[in-house]
Amino acid sequence: MLLAIDIGNTNITLGVYNKDELVFVTHIATDRSRTPDQYAVEFKQIFALYDMPQNSFEGAAISSVVPELSATMSKAVETITGHRPMLLGPGIKTGMNILIDNPAQLGADLLAGGVGAAALYPLPCLVIDLGTASKVSVIDKNGSFCGCTISPGIGISLDALSARTSQLPNISLKTPARAIGKNTVDSMQSGTVFGYAAMIDGLCEKLEEELGDTVKTTVATGGLARDLVKSCKREIIYNGELVLYGLKVLFEKNRK
């Protein structure tokens, strides 16, 4: 068994693989104040919930965009599994040529998502990650990471809209029935959902044009992607476990 963990700014995603089978996926809130033992206790409870023995793990892999939690999580994982986890970062064999100014600065989630996409889908590929930030990565026909775009996340934008205006309320994020809003809530949902969908379509078109090659696959991941990509004109595959799969690929590559 392999424990794969993706530490994001809002949520931490845990997945357990039995060879190529994803046994289960769960999410917990990112809490920078928790200790290794507190996380270890929560992991133990999660494993018990899914009837997963602690001694069944052969290893663990972590991607993190929250540096202050990386050491905490590594210690918690080692405590609960008995294995020191592979922490994605400099020195890890990726098998992917990273064509950015400073490859060491590439976010672990972007790298894992790119590796997962290159292993699963026809290339060239665009990888859309809609989480706390909205990111679109470009993987060329050779499987190289060419670069990406980073925009404020949907949730951040919606929170700012409510916080910085006097008459606009806090609302839930869902796709409205029509683009022309007839009330405040529907109008805010329309501007947010359809606006971000149009932004994604536009960015993908611009990136494909700049790449100079026909993109064969566009895949989306992240907590907000499942519903939002349905409003995009571009054909987009949803894969909520793309980063976890990339971690599995990287773990196997480095274990060899």
C-alpha positions as CSV (number, residue, x, y, z in Angstrom):
1,M,0.0,0.0,0.0
2,L,1.1,3.5,-0.8
3,L,-0.1,6.6,1.1
4,A,-0.2,9.7,-1.1
5,I,-0.8,13.1,0.4
6,D,-1.4,16.4,-1.3
7,I,-1.1,19.4,1.1
8,G,-3.0,22.4,-0.2
9,N,-3.7,25.8,1.3
10,T,-7.3,24.9,2.1
11,N,-7.5,21.1,2.2
12,I,-5.2,18.1,2.6
13,T,-6.1,15.2,0.3
14,L,-5.1,11.7,1.3
15,G,-5.3,8.7,-1.0
16,V,-4.3,5.0,-0.5
17,Y,-3.1,3.0,-3.5
18,N,-2.9,-0.8,-3.6
19,K,-0.7,-1.1,-6.7
20,D,-2.7,0.7,-9.4
21,E,-6.0,0.6,-7.5
22,L,-7.0,3.7,-5.6
23,V,-8.6,2.2,-2.5
24,F,-10.0,5.4,-1.0
25,V,-9.6,9.2,-1.0
26,T,-10.5,11.6,1.8
27,H,-10.0,15.2,2.6
28,I,-9.2,17.1,5.8
29,A,-8.9,20.8,6.5
30,T,-5.4,22.3,6.3
31,D,-4.5,23.5,9.8
32,R,-1.1,25.0,10.2
33,S,-1.3,25.0,14.0
34,R,-1.6,21.2,14.5
35,T,1.3,19.1,15.7
36,P,2.6,15.9,14.1
37,D,1.0,13.8,16.8
38,Q,-2.4,15.5,16.2
39,Y,-2.2,14.7,12.5
40,A,-1.1,11.2,13.3
41,V,-4.1,10.6,15.5
42,E,-6.4,11.8,12.8
43,F,-4.7,9.6,10.2
44,K,-5.1,6.6,12.6
45,Q,-8.9,7.4,12.9
46,I,-9.2,7.7,9.1
47,F,-7.4,4.3,8.5
48,A,-9.7,2.7,11.1
49,L,-12.7,4.2,9.4
50,Y,-11.7,2.5,6.1
51,D,-10.5,-0.7,7.8
52,M,-6.9,0.0,6.7
53,P,-4.2,-1.5,8.9
54,Q,-1.3,0.8,9.7
55,N,1.3,-1.8,9.1
56,S,0.0,-2.4,5.5
57,F,1.9,0.5,4.0
58,E,5.1,0.1,2.0
59,G,5.8,3.8,1.7
60,A,4.3,7.3,1.4
61,A,4.7,10.3,-0.8
62,I,3.8,13.9,-0.1
63,S,3.4,17.0,-2.2
64,S,3.0,20.3,-0.3
65,V,2.5,24.0,-1.2
66,V,2.4,24.8,2.6
67,P,6.1,24.8,3.6
68,E,5.4,25.2,7.3
69,L,3.4,21.9,7.3
70,S,5.9,19.8,5.3
71,A,8.0,18.7,8.2
72,T,5.0,18.3,10.5
73,M,3.3,16.1,8.0
74,S,6.4,14.0,7.2
75,K,6.8,13.3,10.9
76,A,3.1,12.4,11.3
77,V,3.3,10.0,8.4
78,E,6.5,8.3,9.6
79,T,4.9,7.9,13.0
80,I,1.7,6.3,11.7
81,T,3.2,4.2,8.8
82,G,6.7,3.5,10.0
83,H,8.1,4.8,6.7
84,R,9.9,8.1,6.0
85,P,7.8,9.7,3.2
86,M,9.1,10.9,-0.1
87,L,8.6,14.7,0.0
88,L,8.4,16.1,-3.5
89,G,11.0,18.7,-4.1
90,P,14.6,19.3,-5.3
91,G,16.5,16.1,-5.6
92,I,13.5,13.9,-6.5
93,K,13.8,12.1,-9.9
94,T,10.8,13.3,-12.0
95,G,11.6,12.1,-15.5
96,M,10.1,15.4,-16.7
97,N,12.1,18.2,-18.3
98,I,11.1,21.4,-16.5
99,L,11.4,24.3,-18.9
100,I,10.9,27.3,-16.6
101,D,13.4,29.9,-15.4
102,N,14.1,28.2,-12.0
103,P,12.9,24.5,-12.0
104,A,13.4,24.4,-8.2
105,Q,10.6,27.0,-7.8
106,L,7.9,24.8,-9.5
107,G,5.1,24.0,-7.1
108,A,4.9,20.4,-6.0
109,D,1.2,20.2,-6.9
110,L,1.9,21.5,-10.4
111,L,4.7,19.0,-10.9
112,A,2.7,16.0,-9.6
113,G,-0.3,17.0,-11.7
114,G,1.9,17.3,-14.8
115,V,3.6,14.0,-14.2
116,G,0.2,12.3,-13.7
117,A,-1.2,13.9,-16.8
118,A,1.8,12.9,-18.9
119,A,1.5,9.3,-17.7
120,L,-2.3,9.0,-18.4
121,Y,-3.2,11.1,-21.4
122,P,-2.1,11.9,-25.0
123,L,0.2,14.9,-25.3
124,P,0.4,17.8,-25.7
125,C,-1.8,18.4,-22.6
126,L,-3.2,21.3,-20.6
127,V,-3.6,20.7,-16.9
128,I,-6.2,22.9,-15.1
129,D,-6.0,22.9,-11.3
130,L,-8.8,24.8,-9.6
131,G,-8.1,25.1,-5.9
132,T,-7.2,28.1,-3.7
133,A,-5.5,29.4,-6.8
134,S,-6.5,28.7,-10.4
135,K,-3.6,27.3,-12.5
136,V,-3.2,26.0,-16.0
137,S,-0.1,24.1,-16.9
138,V,1.3,23.2,-20.3
139,I,2.8,19.8,-21.0
140,D,4.3,19.6,-24.6
141,K,4.4,16.6,-26.9
142,N,7.7,15.5,-25.4
143,G,6.3,15.4,-21.9
144,S,8.1,18.6,-20.8
145,F,6.6,21.1,-18.4
146,C,6.7,24.3,-20.4
147,G,5.2,26.7,-17.8
148,C,1.8,27.7,-16.4
149,T,-0.6,30.5,-15.6
150,I,-1.7,31.3,-12.0
151,S,-4.8,33.3,-11.2
152,P,-6.7,34.1,-8.0
153,G,-8.9,31.1,-7.1
154,I,-12.7,31.2,-7.5
155,G,-13.3,31.1,-3.7
156,I,-10.9,33.9,-3.1
157,S,-12.5,36.1,-5.7
158,L,-16.0,35.4,-4.4
159,D,-14.9,36.1,-0.8
160,A,-13.3,39.4,-1.9
161,L,-16.4,40.4,-3.8
162,S,-18.6,40.0,-0.7
163,A,-16.0,41.5,1.7
164,R,-15.2,44.6,-0.3
165,T,-18.7,45.6,-1.3
166,S,-21.4,46.9,1.0
167,Q,-24.5,45.4,-0.6
168,L,-23.3,42.0,-1.9
169,P,-23.9,39.0,0.4
170,N,-21.9,35.9,1.0
171,I,-23.2,33.2,-1.2
172,S,-22.7,29.5,-2.0
173,L,-20.9,28.7,-5.3
174,K,-23.2,26.8,-7.7
175,T,-24.0,27.1,-11.4
176,P,-27.1,29.2,-12.0
177,A,-29.7,28.3,-14.6
178,R,-28.9,31.2,-16.9
179,A,-26.2,33.8,-17.4
180,I,-28.5,36.8,-17.3
181,G,-29.1,37.0,-13.5
182,K,-32.5,38.2,-12.3
183,N,-31.5,38.8,-8.7
184,T,-28.3,39.5,-6.7
185,V,-27.4,35.9,-5.9
186,D,-28.0,34.6,-9.4
187,S,-26.0,37.5,-10.8
188,M,-23.1,36.9,-8.5
189,Q,-23.1,33.1,-9.3
190,S,-23.3,33.8,-13.0
191,G,-20.4,36.3,-13.0
192,T,-18.3,33.9,-10.9
193,V,-19.0,30.5,-12.6
194,F,-19.5,31.6,-16.2
195,G,-16.8,34.3,-15.8
196,Y,-14.2,31.7,-14.7
197,A,-15.3,29.2,-17.3
198,A,-14.8,31.8,-20.0
199,M,-11.4,32.7,-18.5
200,I,-10.4,29.1,-18.6
201,D,-11.5,28.7,-22.2
202,G,-9.6,31.9,-23.1
203,L,-6.4,30.9,-21.3
204,C,-6.4,27.5,-22.9
205,E,-6.9,29.0,-26.3
206,K,-4.1,31.4,-25.7
207,L,-1.7,28.8,-24.4
208,E,-2.4,26.4,-27.3
209,E,-1.7,29.2,-29.7
210,E,1.5,30.1,-28.0
211,L,2.6,26.4,-27.8
212,G,2.2,26.2,-31.6
213,D,0.9,22.6,-31.4
214,T,-2.6,21.1,-31.2
215,V,-3.5,20.2,-27.6
216,K,-4.7,16.6,-27.5
217,T,-5.9,16.5,-23.9
218,T,-7.2,19.1,-21.5
219,V,-7.7,17.7,-18.0
220,A,-8.9,19.4,-14.8
221,T,-8.4,18.6,-11.2
222,G,-8.9,20.4,-7.9
223,G,-11.8,20.9,-5.5
224,L,-13.8,23.3,-7.6
225,A,-13.2,21.8,-11.0
226,R,-15.8,19.1,-11.3
227,D,-18.8,21.4,-11.7
228,L,-17.1,24.5,-13.2
229,V,-15.6,22.8,-16.2
230,K,-19.1,21.8,-17.3
231,S,-19.7,25.4,-18.2
232,C,-16.6,25.6,-20.4
233,K,-16.9,25.3,-24.2
234,R,-13.6,23.3,-24.4
235,E,-13.8,19.6,-23.9
236,I,-12.2,19.0,-20.5
237,I,-11.7,15.7,-18.7
238,Y,-12.2,15.8,-15.0
239,N,-9.8,13.8,-12.8
240,G,-10.0,14.6,-9.1
241,E,-7.1,12.3,-8.2
242,L,-4.6,13.5,-10.8
243,V,-2.1,14.9,-8.2
244,L,-2.3,11.7,-6.2
245,Y,-1.7,9.6,-9.2
246,G,1.3,11.7,-10.1
247,L,2.7,11.1,-6.6
248,K,2.3,7.4,-7.1
249,V,4.2,7.6,-10.4
250,L,7.0,9.6,-8.8
251,F,7.2,7.3,-5.8
252,E,7.6,4.3,-8.0
253,K,10.2,6.1,-10.2
254,N,12.3,7.0,-7.2
255,R,11.9,3.7,-5.4
256,K,13.5,2.0,-8.5
